[in-house]
Amino acid sequence: MKIVRLKTGVEGIDKLLEGGIPEGFFVAVTGEPGCGKTIFSIHFIYQGVLDGDKCIYVTTEESRESIMRQAAQFNMNFEKAIEEKKLIVIDALMGREDRWSLQSLDMEALVDKIIEAKKELGYGRARVAIDSLSAFWLDKPAMARRYSYFIKKVLSKWNFTIIAVSQYAITTAESFGWGVEHIADGIIRFRRILRSGELKRFIVVEKMRQTNHSRYLYEIDIKPGIGMTVLGRVRRRVEDYKLPSEVMRKILEAKLRSEGELL
């Protein structure tokens, strides 16, 4: 049976995935702040616009206008796509009264709004990026797995391929997306470090079902007018890019604590 793959909009990342993300997948895009998750999500959605998919972007941590400005910086015209009814941006931050806004971070309201947007855009293959899904359980992390399962179960019936951004903070080890990762068909992890006073960003595909994906760490860059690009495979030892042992300990403790709450 042939697997249909959706391009991510970042050529170098598609090469790591045998051409793209399998249609209908629920993919967790994870990493600490500032490592490229939102820009990757913008690429994924705009590629869908170019490919004729019905596209929905949910923003929980920036306004609709902020996402559209970011897209424009990389020559991705979200405004035109919205005017042509190829894209709907759902604003779950500002609490406005317009049709494509959410007044609160309620999971059922989110799913209902995404389905409403799909009906508005019409029949056909659909993409949705939720940036970020972890905003819905910041005060109740034990609900991460249940919410992720709910999203996947309901939206899969509407022919969606889903990107779910999940935040975590390396300084506090709080608000991790372990529930997302358990449910996800794929995990794309972004990382960032400082080396010799310079910020460097990386990507690794940790999981992608039905895909012979790359197992290596790659350095990425974000360029004005272009967006995300893959610079190449990292050749240094993995130890050079590991988090400090104290941070790793906190991450493990947070994971065990979260899983314990689910039992």
Buried (B, 14 or more C-beta within 10 A) or exposed (E): EEBEBBBBBBEBBBEBBBBBBBBBBBBBBBBBEEBBBBBBBBBBBBBBBEEEBBBBBBBBBBBBEBBBEBBEBBEBBBBEBBEEEBBBBBBBBBEEEEEBBBEEBEBEEBBEBBBBBBEEBEEEBBBBBBBBBBBBBBEEBBBBBBBBBBBBEBBBEBBBBBBBBBBBEBEEBEBBBBBBBBBBBBBBBBBBBEEEEEEBBBBBBBBBEEBEBBEBBBBBEBEEEEBBBBEEEBEEEEEEBEBEEEBEEBBEEBBEBBBEEBE
